[in-house]
Amino acid sequence: MELREGQVAVVTGAASGIGLAMARRFAADGLKVVLADVEESALEKAAAGLREDGASVHARVVDVGSREQVFALAEAAYDTFGAVHVLCNNAGVGSGAEGRMWEHEPNDWKWAFEVNVWGVFHGIQAFVPRMIAGGEPGHVVNTSSGDGGIAPLPTASVYAVTKAAVVTMTESLYAHLKAEHARVGASVLFPGPHMLRTGLWESHRNRPDRYAKSRPRKTPYRSLDQWESAMKDAGKEVEFTPVEQVADFVAEGIAADRFWLLPESEHSDRQIKARSRSMLDRANPAYLESFILD
């Protein structure tokens, strides 16, 4: 699919981080952009910045965990611009779960699944049939993570499970689109190859009351800056990938009809090979041992 002026891109989680970077890249290519996010003030700021740069923008406050709100987003996008060519199901949260898996609160799982998994599914159901019916070239990008999408980080198991689900959902979407001979492609995005400065670390700021924790955290939430400082104090330098680089990678991947939007990384390749070897050999997952804490 060639990205060109006049097309329309919808991005969820678009008020900051990867989502905003993708919206800016699409706008720079001449696309009209529909921004969806749960944070109203940040969304308004993002939309204003894009408009100042000359972009045609429609912004809407959306909780992607709500099927009704995502379908209303689709209605608004088509009512405003008449078509959708690119859909980026990008909104995501970290669950804030602590301790061993059997100690996790059910609401940690419910919230993470509602946003990270159901949010993607809602986007697919709300937009893809209309994209196919439009008959024009289109593309769907679902944001996963190396944590879960490749191999889980056991200390963030809830998040990892949701991101593993996104990979399988996107593989299934790809197969279904091919079976329909649709002009719509699909990709799964693994942002990276290094750490990213996004709002994921502060996901708790948007946690809805219906999924509130039933007990206080044992330790306070750590910001990305605090985590980075702790790593430096431990003598470990952290590399970061600019979100703009991720957005460029996505645009190039769409143009190339590339399913695996997985940047080159020795670390990721080692994980993929180790996990594949474990499965082929029917061996225990030794690749997880470096993450297992006593």
TASUL-V523260 format. One record per backbone hydrogen bond with DSSP energy under -0.5 kcal/mol. CO is the residue of the C=O (numbers start at 0). NH is the residue of the N-H. Records with the same first field share a line. If there is no record, write none. Layout:
# TASUL-V523260
CO = NH ; NH
This chain:
# TASUL-V523260
0 = 2
3 = 6
6 = 31
7 = 84 ; 85
8 = 33
9 = 87
10 = 35
12 = 15 ; 18
15 = 18 ; 19
16 = 20
17 = 21
18 = 22
19 = 23
20 = 24
21 = 25
22 = 26
23 = 27
24 = 28
25 = 30
26 = 29
29 = 5
31 = 8
32 = 34 ; 57
33 = 10
34 = 59
35 = 12 ; 13
36 = 61
37 = 39
38 = 42
39 = 43
40 = 44
41 = 45
42 = 46
43 = 47
44 = 48
45 = 49
46 = 50
47 = 51
48 = 52
49 = 54
50 = 53
54 = 56
55 = 32
57 = 34
59 = 36
61 = 63
62 = 65
64 = 66
65 = 69
66 = 70
67 = 71
68 = 72
69 = 73
70 = 74
71 = 75
72 = 76
73 = 77
74 = 78
75 = 79
76 = 80 ; 81
77 = 81
84 = 138
85 = 9
86 = 88 ; 140
87 = 11 ; 89
88 = 142
99 = 102 ; 103
100 = 103
104 = 107 ; 108
105 = 109
106 = 110
107 = 111
108 = 112
109 = 113
110 = 114
111 = 115
112 = 116 ; 117
113 = 118
116 = 120
117 = 121
118 = 122
119 = 123
120 = 124
121 = 125
122 = 126 ; 127
123 = 127 ; 128
126 = 130
127 = 131
128 = 132
129 = 133
130 = 134
131 = 134
137 = 184
138 = 86
139 = 186
140 = 88
141 = 143 ; 188
144 = 148
145 = 147 ; 149 ; 150
150 = 147
151 = 153
152 = 155
153 = 156
155 = 159
156 = 160
157 = 161
158 = 162
159 = 163
160 = 164
161 = 165
162 = 166
163 = 167
164 = 168
165 = 169
166 = 170
167 = 171
168 = 172
169 = 173
170 = 174
171 = 175
172 = 176
173 = 177
174 = 178
175 = 179
176 = 181
177 = 180
182 = 137
184 = 139
186 = 141
187 = 260
188 = 143 ; 190
189 = 262
194 = 240
195 = 197
197 = 200
198 = 201
199 = 93 ; 202
201 = 204
202 = 205
203 = 206
207 = 210
208 = 211
222 = 226
223 = 227
224 = 228
225 = 229
226 = 230
227 = 231
228 = 232
229 = 233
230 = 235
231 = 234
234 = 236
238 = 194
239 = 241
241 = 244 ; 245
242 = 246
243 = 247
244 = 248
245 = 249
246 = 250
247 = 251
248 = 252
249 = 253
250 = 254
251 = 255
252 = 257
253 = 256
256 = 258
258 = 187 ; 260
259 = 261
260 = 189 ; 262
264 = 268
265 = 269
266 = 270
267 = 271
268 = 272
269 = 273
270 = 274
271 = 275
272 = 276
273 = 277
274 = 278
275 = 279
276 = 280
277 = 282
278 = 281
283 = 285
284 = 287
285 = 288
287 = 290 ; 291
288 = 291
